Amino acid sequence: MTDAYRTVAGRSDARFEVNGSEFIGYVSPAETVEEAEAFVTEIEERHPDATHNVPAYRVPAGSASSSVPGEGSVMLREYQSDDGEPSGSSGKPALNVLVQQDVRNVAAVVTRYYGGTNLGVGGLARAYSRAVKEALDAAGVVEEIPHERFTVTVEYDDSGSVRGLLESAGVEFEAAYEADVSFEVRVPVEDGPELRDRIRSATSGRANIE
């Protein structure tokens, strides 16, 4: 069986104050660098007036660059930024929480509204770490197995068979009915090849699978 890994059960946040500065920690599941970056952008747009929006994430890498070995053979992209805070005071402590908690496929952003008192590098590191840890605790950590996504495009005549097959397999999918019918499928990695073979068989090879 493909190795399971730890990740967050869903989105959550946690907030507190330290010497007048407000810290808000956000976490969200993210399966790709693109999803992680989209979450970071979402929080930045939610708090455009914040003093800092510090991101950190651990997700499967799209390439081997800037990545580290993860569980099994998965390469993880680990990213953090201080977003204007003193070097090493915020992004790295935030990322370290994700590493120490052994969670992946997760993005975190800590928003700070400056309260007029400098906290020092040590105080900042403790606050940013606390924000991520409390957001993780609020979200809850679960064990997950690696999933993959693929798209199935068929003509309307085959759409009922494919939809029924996907429903019987119990996998997650979204259907779009346009000129053709497209199914965006999310399936455990170890079940993907068999499911694609079943789709090809059910449609006599007419399905376009990407």
MIGUTI-820751 format. One record per residue: chain; residue number from 1; y, z, x of N, C-alpha, C in turn. Coordinates in pm, 1 decimal, padded with zeros to 6 digits. Example, Ala and Ser with C-alpha at 12.3 -4.5 7.8 and 13.67 -1.06 7.14 Angstrom:
<marmars>
   mol   seq       n.py       n.pz       n.px      ca.py      ca.pz      ca.px       c.py       c.pz       c.px
     A     1   -00569.0    00780.0    01319.0   -00450.0    00780.0    01230.0   -00330.0    00780.0    01320.0
     A     2   -00225.0    00708.0    01285.0   -00106.0    00714.0    01367.0    00003.0    00787.0    01290.0
</marmars>
This chain:
<marmars>
   mol   seq       n.py       n.pz       n.px      ca.py      ca.pz      ca.px       c.py       c.pz       c.px
     A     1   -00118.9    00000.0    00084.0    00000.0    00000.0    00000.0    00124.9    00000.0    00088.2
     A     2    00228.5   -00077.8    00046.1    00352.4   -00082.5    00120.6    00416.8    00055.3    00124.9
     A     3    00469.1    00092.6    00241.3    00522.6    00226.4    00259.2    00632.7    00257.7    00158.8
     A     4    00624.8    00375.7    00098.7    00730.6    00423.1    00010.5    00845.3    00475.5    00095.4
     A     5    00961.2    00484.6    00034.8    01078.5    00537.5    00104.8    01159.9    00621.5    00007.3
     A     6    01252.6    00700.7    00062.5    01337.8    00788.5   -00017.2    01472.7    00720.9   -00041.3
     A     7    01519.8    00729.8   -00166.2    01649.6    00674.1   -00200.8    01709.6    00755.4   -00314.6
     A     8    01829.8    00720.4   -00355.8    01893.1    00794.5   -00465.3    01842.1    00744.3   -00599.7
     A     9    01836.0    00837.1   -00696.2    01786.1    00802.4   -00829.2    01887.5    00720.6   -00907.5
     A    10    02014.4    00731.9   -00870.2    02118.8    00658.7   -00941.8    02253.6    00690.9   -00880.8
     A    11    02358.9    00648.4   -00948.9    02493.9    00676.8   -00901.2    02532.9    00820.5   -00932.7
     A    12    02616.6    00876.5   -00847.8    02670.4    01008.9   -00875.7    02790.4    01034.3   -00786.5
     A    13    02857.5    01146.5   -00811.4    02971.9    01182.6   -00729.8    02985.8    01333.7   -00725.4
     A    14    03065.4    01381.1   -00633.1    03093.6    01524.3   -00618.0    03233.5    01537.9   -00561.1
     A    15    03306.2    01639.1   -00606.4    03443.9    01655.6   -00557.8    03475.7    01801.4   -00531.8
     A    16    03564.9    01823.0   -00434.6    03607.1    01958.0   -00398.2    03737.0    01946.5   -00318.9
     A    17    03801.5    02060.5   -00293.8    03923.3    02064.6   -00215.3    03904.3    02149.7   -00090.3
     A    18    03969.9    02108.0    00016.9    03972.8    02185.1    00142.0    04117.9    02189.1    00188.8
     A    19    04176.7    02306.2    00188.8    04316.0    02323.3    00233.2    04411.0    02221.8    00169.2
     A    20    04392.9    02200.0    00039.1    04481.3    02110.5   -00035.0    04437.9    01966.0   -00039.3
     A    21    04351.6    01922.2    00052.8    04299.9    01785.3    00049.7    04184.9    01775.9   -00050.0
     A    22    04190.4    01673.8   -00134.9    04080.9    01651.2   -00229.7    03982.9    01550.5   -00170.3
     A    23    03855.4    01583.6   -00173.5    03748.7    01494.9   -00127.7    03659.7    01460.5   -00246.7
     A    24    03627.3    01331.4   -00261.2    03537.2    01285.3   -00366.6    03428.3    01201.3   -00301.1
     A    25    03304.6    01248.3   -00308.0    03192.6    01174.8   -00251.5    03122.5    01093.0   -00358.3
     A    26    03098.4    00967.2   -00330.6    03027.5    00877.8   -00422.4    02902.6    00824.0   -00353.7
     A    27    02792.4    00814.1   -00427.2    02672.9    00746.8   -00376.3    02619.7    00652.3   -00483.2
     A    28    02551.4    00548.7   -00438.0    02493.7    00449.7   -00529.7    02373.5    00382.9   -00464.5
     A    29    02272.0    00348.1   -00543.6    02165.0    00263.8   -00488.6    02222.8    00129.4   -00444.6
     A    30    02168.8    00073.1   -00338.3    02210.0   -00059.1   -00290.3    02092.2   -00119.6   -00215.1
     A    31    02049.7   -00236.6   -00255.9    01930.9   -00297.8   -00195.4    01965.7   -00399.1   -00086.5
     A    32    02092.1   -00438.3   -00078.2    02133.3   -00536.7    00021.4    02268.9   -00497.0    00078.4
     A    33    02305.4   -00558.7    00190.6    02438.2   -00537.1    00246.9    02544.5   -00578.1    00145.8
     A    34    02519.4   -00687.0    00074.2    02616.7   -00735.6   -00023.6    02639.5   -00633.4   -00134.6
     A    35    02531.2   -00570.3   -00184.1    02545.8   -00469.0   -00287.2    02620.4   -00347.2   -00234.3
     A    36    02591.1   -00308.3   -00110.5    02660.0   -00194.2   -00050.3    02808.8   -00222.6   -00034.7
     A    37    02843.0   -00341.5    00014.7    02983.1   -00377.2    00033.3    03055.5   -00385.8   -00101.3
     A    38    02985.4   -00433.9   -00203.7    03047.0   -00442.5   -00336.9    03077.8   -00303.0   -00390.4
     A    39    02990.0   -00207.3   -00363.9    03014.0   -00069.6   -00407.8    03133.4   -00010.4   -00333.8
     A    40    03140.3   -00034.2   -00204.2    03253.8    00015.2   -00125.3    03384.6   -00040.6   -00181.8
     A    41    03385.9   -00171.2   -00208.7    03506.2   -00235.4   -00264.4    03541.8   -00176.6   -00399.9
     A    42    03440.7   -00150.7   -00482.1    03463.8   -00092.2   -00614.1    03535.4    00042.0   -00604.2
     A    43    03490.5    00127.4   -00511.1    03552.7    00258.6   -00496.2    03693.3    00245.6   -00438.0
     A    44    03710.9    00154.3   -00343.3    03844.8    00131.5   -00287.6    03942.5    00087.5   -00396.4
     A    45    03895.0    00002.7   -00487.6    03981.6   -00045.1   -00595.8    04005.6    00063.8   -00699.9
     A    46    03910.9    00158.1   -00712.1    03928.7    00269.3   -00804.6    04032.2    00368.0   -00752.2
     A    47    04042.6    00377.4   -00619.2    04135.4    00472.8   -00556.3    04226.5    00400.4   -00456.6
     A    48    04309.1    00307.1   -00503.5    04395.1    00233.2   -00409.0    04502.2    00320.1   -00344.4
     A    49    04531.1    00434.9   -00407.1    04635.0    00523.1   -00355.0    04578.7    00635.6   -00269.1
     A    50    04447.4    00635.1   -00244.9    04386.6    00740.3   -00162.6    04432.4    00727.1   -00017.8
     A    51    04433.9    00838.5    00053.3    04470.0    00836.5    00194.8    04362.0    00764.9    00275.2
     A    52    04235.7    00790.3    00241.6    04122.7    00727.2    00309.9    04009.5    00703.9    00210.1
     A    53    03937.8    00593.4    00227.7    03810.6    00567.3    00158.7    03708.8    00536.1    00267.4
     A    54    03627.3    00634.8    00301.7    03536.5    00623.7    00417.1    03397.9    00580.6    00370.4
     A    55    03348.1    00463.4    00415.9    03217.2    00413.4    00373.8    03106.5    00442.3    00473.6
     A    56    02985.4    00450.7    00421.9    02864.9    00459.3    00505.7    02749.0    00407.8    00422.5
     A    57    02661.3    00329.9    00483.3    02543.4    00285.8    00408.6    02425.9    00256.7    00500.7
     A    58    02304.5    00264.6    00440.3    02177.5    00229.6    00506.4    02100.4    00140.0    00410.5
     A    59    02091.6    00013.2    00443.8    02025.1   -00083.1    00356.5    01940.9   -00178.7    00441.1
     A    60    01844.9   -00248.1    00379.6    01769.2   -00347.6    00455.4    01862.9   -00451.8    00515.2
     A    61    01841.0   -00483.9    00641.8    01928.9   -00576.5    00712.4    01897.2   -00720.1    00673.9
     A    62    02002.3   -00798.8    00661.4    01983.1   -00940.9    00636.7    01940.2   -01012.9    00762.7
     A    63    01971.1   -00951.7    00879.3    01930.6   -01007.2    01008.5    01907.4   -00891.2    01103.0
     A    64    01856.7   -00920.1    01220.1    01822.3   -00814.9    01315.1    01944.2   -00756.5    01384.7
     A    65    02060.5   -00825.2    01376.3    02178.1   -00775.7    01446.5    02230.6   -00649.2    01381.4
     A    66    02280.2   -00557.5    01463.2    02338.1   -00430.4    01416.3    02243.0   -00355.2    01324.6
     A    67    02113.5   -00361.8    01355.2    02015.7   -00296.0    01270.3    01924.8   -00208.3    01354.5
     A    68    01857.0   -00117.6    01286.8    01765.1   -00026.0    01354.0    01632.9   -00027.5    01280.3
     A    69    01522.0    00002.2    01348.8    01394.1    00006.5    01278.5    01395.4    00112.6    01170.4
     A    70    01344.1    00075.2    01052.9    01332.9    00171.2    00944.0    01188.1    00203.9    00917.0
     A    71    01161.0    00251.0    00794.8    01024.3    00284.1    00758.6    00940.2    00157.0    00758.9
     A    72    00818.5    00165.8    00805.9    00732.6    00048.4    00812.9    00795.2   -00052.8    00906.6
     A    73    00799.0   -00181.2    00865.8    00855.3   -00285.5    00949.2    00995.2   -00324.4    00904.5
     A    74    01053.0   -00252.3    00810.4    01183.8   -00286.2    00756.7    01292.4   -00254.2    00858.9
     A    75    01381.6   -00350.3    00881.9    01497.6   -00326.2    00966.9    01612.8   -00282.0    00878.0
     A    76    01678.9   -00173.9    00917.9    01788.3   -00119.7    00838.1    01922.7   -00152.1    00902.3
     A    77    02015.6   -00190.1    00820.4    02154.3   -00206.8    00862.6    02225.3   -00074.3    00835.6
     A    78    02273.3   -00009.5    00939.5    02346.5    00116.3    00925.6    02492.3    00089.0    00958.8
     A    79    02580.0    00125.5    00866.9    02721.8    00096.3    00883.6    02804.7    00217.5    00844.8
     A    80    02913.9    00238.5    00917.2    03010.4    00342.3    00881.4    03146.3    00304.4    00938.5
     A    81    03251.3    00357.2    00877.4    03386.7    00335.5    00925.7    03468.1    00462.2    00902.0
     A    82    03559.6    00492.5    00994.6    03646.6    00609.1    00978.7    03767.0    00579.5    00889.5
     A    83    03792.3    00453.2    00861.5    03901.7    00412.4    00772.4    04032.1    00485.9    00803.1
     A    84    04069.6    00491.3    00930.4    04197.3    00549.3    00967.6    04193.6    00696.5    01005.3
     A    85    04082.7    00764.1    00977.8    04068.8    00902.8    01023.1    04043.1    00902.2    01174.7
     A    86    04061.1    01016.2    01242.5    04031.3    01021.1    01386.1    03888.9    00973.1    01415.6
     A    87    03873.8    00902.6    01526.0    03744.5    00843.7    01561.3    03632.8    00947.8    01562.9
     A    88    03524.2    00916.3    01492.1    03406.9    01002.6    01490.5    03415.0    01119.9    01395.1
     A    89    03526.0    01131.9    01320.1    03545.1    01250.3    01235.4    03492.8    01235.8    01094.1
     A    90    03462.2    01113.3    01052.6    03435.9    01092.6    00909.8    03319.1    00997.9    00882.1
     A    91    03329.7    00873.1    00928.2    03223.8    00776.5    00899.5    03089.4    00815.6    00957.9
     A    92    03090.9    00857.2    01084.3    02965.2    00895.9    01149.0    02903.4    01018.5    01083.7
     A    93    02980.5    01125.9    01056.0    02921.6    01239.8    00984.3    02866.1    01201.2    00847.4
     A    94    02933.6    01108.5    00777.9    02884.9    01064.5    00647.1    02750.9    00992.3    00661.9
     A    95    02743.2    00900.3    00759.4    02618.9    00827.3    00782.6    02507.8    00922.1    00828.6
     A    96    02542.8    01019.6    00911.5    02441.9    01112.9    00961.6    02371.0    01186.1    00847.8
     A    97    02442.9    01215.5    00739.3    02378.4    01281.1    00625.1    02269.4    01191.3    00567.3
     A    98    02298.1    01061.9    00554.2    02198.2    00968.4    00501.2    02076.0    00963.0    00593.8
     A    99    02101.8    00964.6    00725.8    01991.6    00959.8    00822.6    01910.8    01089.5    00818.1
     A   100    01982.1    01202.5    00818.4    01913.2    01331.8    00819.5    01834.5    01357.3    00691.0
     A   101    01886.2    01306.2    00579.0    01816.7    01321.6    00451.5    01705.5    01217.2    00435.3
     A   102    01698.3    01124.4    00532.0    01594.2    01020.6    00532.3    01597.9    00937.4    00404.6
     A   103    01720.0    00896.4    00365.4    01734.9    00808.7    00249.4    01784.0    00673.0    00296.5
     A   104    01744.2    00569.4    00227.0    01788.3    00433.7    00256.7    01812.0    00361.3    00125.1
     A   105    01852.1    00234.7    00135.6    01891.0    00158.2    00016.6    01995.7    00235.8   -00062.1
     A   106    02093.9    00285.9    00012.7    02196.9    00370.1   -00047.9    02329.9    00344.4    00021.3
     A   107    02437.0    00347.6   -00059.5    02572.6    00335.8   -00007.8    02650.7    00459.7   -00048.4
     A   108    02739.7    00502.9    00039.7    02823.4    00619.5    00012.0    02967.7    00587.1    00048.1
     A   109    03059.3    00643.4   -00029.8    03201.7    00634.6    00001.6    03261.9    00772.4   -00024.8
     A   110    03339.4    00821.6    00070.0    03411.0    00947.2    00050.4    03560.2    00917.5    00045.3
     A   111    03618.8    00950.3   -00068.4    03762.1    00931.4   -00090.1    03835.2    01061.0   -00055.5
     A   112    03945.8    01048.7    00017.7    04024.9    01166.6    00051.6    04170.4    01147.0    00011.2
     A   113    04223.1    01245.1   -00057.9    04366.4    01252.5   -00084.0    04422.6    01365.0    00002.3
     A   114    04508.2    01328.2    00095.5    04560.9    01424.1    00193.4    04644.1    01532.0    00124.5
     A   115    04621.2    01656.8    00164.5    04688.6    01767.9    00099.4    04796.5    01834.1    00181.7
     A   116    04832.3    01774.9    00296.6    04942.5    01828.4    00373.5    04903.3    01913.4    00492.6
     A   117    04775.0    01946.6    00504.0    04728.8    02028.5    00616.1    04625.6    01952.6    00697.4
     A   118    04648.9    01937.8    00826.6    04551.2    01872.1    00913.1    04427.5    01960.9    00927.8
     A   119    04311.1    01901.1    00914.1    04186.0    01977.9    00918.5    04120.9    01977.4    01055.7
     A   120    04166.8    01891.3    01145.7    04102.4    01881.0    01275.1    03972.7    01801.6    01264.6
     A   121    03926.8    01753.0    01379.2    03805.9    01669.8    01378.4    03686.5    01745.9    01321.6
     A   122    03668.4    01871.7    01363.0    03555.4    01949.8    01313.7    03563.8    01974.5    01164.4
     A   123    03683.6    02007.8    01115.7    03700.7    02031.2    00972.3    03677.5    01905.6    00891.2
     A   124    03724.2    01792.4    00942.9    03700.4    01665.0    00873.8    03551.4    01631.7    00869.3
     A   125    03483.8    01648.4    00981.9    03340.4    01618.1    00987.5    03263.7    01702.0    00886.0
     A   126    03297.7    01830.3    00875.8    03228.9    01916.7    00778.6    03257.6    01872.8    00635.9
     A   127    03382.4    01833.9    00609.1    03419.1    01794.7    00473.1    03353.2    01662.8    00432.9
     A   128    03354.7    01564.3    00522.4    03293.1    01435.1    00488.1    03141.5    01448.9    00474.1
     A   129    03080.2    01528.5    00559.7    02936.2    01553.0    00547.7    02905.5    01620.7    00414.3
     A   130    02984.1    01721.6    00380.8    02962.2    01795.5    00256.2    02974.4    01703.3    00134.9
     A   131    03072.7    01613.4    00137.1    03093.5    01524.6    00023.0    02971.5    01435.5   -00002.3
     A   132    02915.8    01379.8    00105.2    02797.5    01294.5    00089.3    02677.2    01377.3    00047.3
     A   133    02659.1    01493.2    00109.9    02543.5    01578.0    00076.7    02548.3    01621.3   -00069.2
     A   134    02664.7    01663.2   -00117.5    02673.8    01709.1   -00255.7    02657.3    01593.2   -00354.4
     A   135    02705.3    01475.4   -00318.7    02684.5    01359.1   -00405.2    02536.6    01321.2   -00410.4
     A   136    02468.1    01327.9   -00295.7    02323.7    01302.4   -00293.4    02249.4    01403.5   -00379.8
     A   137    02286.9    01530.8   -00366.8    02221.1    01634.5   -00446.2    02242.4    01609.5   -00595.3
     A   138    02362.6    01565.8   -00631.8    02392.3    01540.3   -00772.6    02314.3    01419.9   -00825.5
     A   139    02296.3    01319.2   -00739.4    02224.2    01198.0   -00782.1    02074.2    01222.9   -00792.0
     A   140    02022.4    01304.9   -00700.5    01878.4    01324.5   -00693.3    01814.3    01219.5   -00604.9
     A   141    01714.7    01260.8   -00529.6    01644.0    01170.3   -00438.0    01503.4    01145.7   -00491.6
     A   142    01461.4    01019.8   -00491.3    01329.9    00981.3   -00543.0    01257.5    00896.9   -00439.9
     A   143    01126.9    00886.2   -00456.1    01048.0    00794.9   -00372.2    01036.7    00660.8   -00443.2
     A   144    01057.4    00556.0   -00368.2    01054.5    00420.5   -00422.1    00966.9    00336.1   -00331.0
     A   145    00916.1    00226.4   -00383.2    00843.3    00132.0   -00298.6    00929.5    00006.9   -00282.4
     A   146    00916.5   -00062.9   -00170.2    01000.5   -00180.8   -00146.3    00982.1   -00287.5   -00254.3
     A   147    01094.1   -00342.9   -00298.2    01094.0   -00450.0   -00397.0    01154.9   -00576.3   -00335.9
     A   148    01125.1   -00687.0   -00398.6    01188.9   -00813.1   -00363.5    01238.7   -00878.9   -00491.7
     A   149    01327.1   -00975.5   -00475.8    01379.6   -01049.6   -00590.2    01352.6   -01197.7   -00571.5
     A   150    01324.6   -01267.1   -00681.7    01316.5   -01412.4   -00677.9    01356.1   -01467.5   -00815.2
     A   151    01388.7   -01596.6   -00815.9    01434.4   -01662.2   -00938.5    01333.4   -01766.9   -00982.6
     A   152    01301.0   -01764.8   -01110.2    01210.8   -01863.1   -01169.5    01290.7   -01947.4   -01268.3
     A   153    01290.1   -02078.2   -01249.4    01361.1   -02168.7   -01339.6    01261.5   -02263.0   -01404.9
     A   154    01264.1   -02265.5   -01537.7    01171.3   -02350.2   -01612.9    01244.6   -02417.7   -01729.2
     A   155    01181.5   -02520.3   -01784.6    01234.2   -02579.9   -01907.7    01198.7   -02488.7   -02025.8
     A   156    01265.4   -02512.0   -02137.4    01247.4   -02423.4   -02252.4    01101.3   -02416.9   -02298.1
     A   157    01028.5   -02526.7   -02284.9    00888.8   -02529.3   -02331.0    00803.0   -02426.0   -02258.6
     A   158    00836.7   -02397.1   -02133.4    00758.0   -02300.8   -02054.7    00816.7   -02159.6   -02057.0
     A   159    00934.4   -02143.6   -02113.5    01004.3   -02015.3   -02102.6    00930.3   -01902.2   -02174.4
     A   160    00867.2   -01933.4   -02288.3    00795.0   -01829.1   -02361.5    00676.1   -01776.2   -02282.8
     A   161    00604.9   -01868.1   -02216.4    00489.1   -01826.9   -02136.3    00531.8   -01740.5   -02019.1
     A   162    00639.8   -01780.5   -01951.3    00686.0   -01705.0   -01835.4    00737.6   -01568.3   -01878.5
     A   163    00814.8   -01565.8   -01986.2    00868.0   -01436.4   -02032.2    00754.0   -01341.8   -02070.6
     A   164    00654.7   -01394.1   -02140.6    00540.7   -01311.2   -02179.2    00464.4   -01259.2   -02059.1
     A   165    00450.6   -01344.6   -01956.6    00380.4   -01303.0   -01835.0    00457.1   -01190.9   -01764.8
     A   166    00589.2   -01207.3   -01754.4    00670.6   -01104.9   -01688.2    00667.6   -00973.2   -01765.1
     A   167    00672.7   -00982.2   -01896.9    00667.1   -00860.0   -01977.9    00532.6   -00790.1   -01963.2
     A   168    00424.8   -00866.8   -01961.2    00291.9   -00806.2   -01948.6    00271.8   -00745.5   -01810.4
     A   169    00339.8   -00802.1   -01710.0    00329.0   -00749.2   -01573.7    00412.3   -00622.7   -01556.6
     A   170    00502.9   -00596.6   -01650.8    00583.5   -00474.7   -01644.9    00689.4   -00475.7   -01536.8
     A   171    00736.2   -00594.1   -01496.7    00838.2   -00602.0   -01391.9    00976.8   -00613.2   -01454.6
     A   172    01078.2   -00582.5   -01374.4    01216.1   -00595.1   -01421.0    01258.7   -00741.0   -01410.2
     A   173    01329.1   -00788.8   -01513.2    01382.3   -00924.3   -01505.7    01498.9   -00941.0   -01602.4
     A   174    01582.8   -01041.2   -01571.7    01691.7   -01080.7   -01660.2    01680.0   -01230.1   -01683.2
     A   175    01696.4   -01271.3   -01808.1    01682.0   -01412.1   -01843.5    01817.1   -01473.2   -01878.2
     A   176    01838.8   -01597.6   -01835.6    01960.9   -01671.6   -01868.3    01919.8   -01804.8   -01930.9
     A   177    01963.1   -01827.1   -02053.9    01925.2   -01947.5   -02127.5    02042.6   -02044.8   -02125.1
     A   178    02029.7   -02147.1   -02040.7    02133.3   -02249.6   -02029.6    02066.4   -02386.5   -02048.1
     A   179    02097.5   -02483.8   -01960.4    02029.4   -02613.2   -01970.7    01879.4   -02593.3   -01950.6
     A   180    01845.8   -02508.6   -01853.1    01710.0   -02461.5   -01834.0    01712.0   -02309.9   -01854.2
     A   181    01596.4   -02247.0   -01836.1    01589.2   -02101.3   -01848.5    01558.4   -02044.3   -01710.9
     A   182    01641.9   -01947.9   -01668.2    01622.6   -01884.1   -01538.9    01589.3   -01737.5   -01558.0
     A   183    01492.2   -01690.6   -01482.3    01453.2   -01549.8   -01484.0    01478.1   -01491.2   -01345.6
     A   184    01565.0   -01390.5   -01338.3    01587.8   -01316.5   -01214.0    01488.5   -01200.6   -01214.5
     A   185    01394.5   -01201.1   -01120.3    01281.0   -01109.1   -01123.2    01290.6   -01010.0   -01007.2
     A   186    01263.8   -00883.0   -01035.4    01254.1   -00779.2   -00932.3    01113.0   -00721.9   -00939.9
     A   187    01041.8   -00728.8   -00827.5    00899.9   -00693.9   -00828.1    00865.2   -00620.7   -00698.5
     A   188    00769.6   -00526.8   -00702.7    00723.9   -00466.3   -00577.7    00677.8   -00573.5   -00479.5
     A   189    00713.4   -00557.7   -00352.6    00683.3   -00659.3   -00252.1    00534.9   -00694.8   -00250.1
     A   190    00449.4   -00593.6   -00260.4    00306.6   -00621.3   -00249.9    00252.0   -00697.2   -00370.9
     A   191    00325.7   -00696.7   -00483.6    00280.7   -00766.9   -00603.9    00342.9   -00905.4   -00617.0
     A   192    00443.2   -00937.2   -00533.3    00515.7   -01062.7   -00546.7    00431.0   -01187.9   -00535.6
     A   193    00349.6   -01203.2   -00430.2    00272.0   -01327.1   -00416.3    00180.1   -01355.0   -00535.2
     A   194    00110.5   -01252.4   -00582.7    00020.3   -01273.0   -00696.4    00097.2   -01312.4   -00821.8
     A   195    00212.0   -01249.4   -00844.6    00290.1   -01281.5   -00963.6    00340.6   -01425.3   -00958.3
     A   196    00386.3   -01468.8   -00841.6    00432.0   -01607.5   -00829.5    00316.9   -01704.3   -00853.7
     A   197    00198.6   -01672.3   -00803.8    00082.3   -01758.5   -00828.1    00050.2   -01765.1   -00976.9
     A   198    00061.0   -01653.3   -01046.3    00033.1   -01651.3   -01190.0    00134.9   -01734.7   -01267.5
     A   199    00261.0   -01730.7   -01222.8    00364.7   -01810.8   -01288.8    00337.8   -01959.9   -01267.2
     A   200    00301.7   -01995.9   -01144.7    00270.9   -02137.1   -01117.6    00153.1   -02183.9   -01201.2
     A   201    00051.3   -02096.8   -01212.2   -00066.4   -02132.3   -01289.4   -00032.7   -02147.3   -01437.1
     A   202    00047.5   -02054.5   -01488.3    00082.3   -02056.0   -01631.7    00165.1   -02178.5   -01669.0
     A   203    00239.2   -02232.0   -01572.2    00325.0   -02347.3   -01601.0    00271.1   -02475.0   -01539.4
     A   204    00148.5   -02469.6   -01491.5    00085.7   -02586.1   -01425.1    00174.1   -02642.2   -01313.8
     A   205    00238.9   -02548.6   -01241.6    00320.0   -02588.2   -01126.8    00458.8   -02639.2   -01160.7
     A   206    00495.7   -02632.6   -01288.8    00628.8   -02685.9   -01327.4    00742.2   -02587.5   -01292.8
     A   207    00713.2   -02461.8   -01275.9    00817.3   -02362.9   -01248.8    00876.3   -02382.4   -01109.7
     A   208    01008.0   -02373.8   -01101.1    01078.1   -02376.4   -00972.2    01103.7   -02232.0   -00932.9
     A   209    01044.3   -02188.0   -00821.6    01053.7   -02049.3   -00778.9    01128.6   -02042.6   -00646.7
     A   210    01234.0   -01964.5   -00644.4    01315.4   -01952.9   -00522.7    01333.0   -01806.1   -00487.0
</marmars>
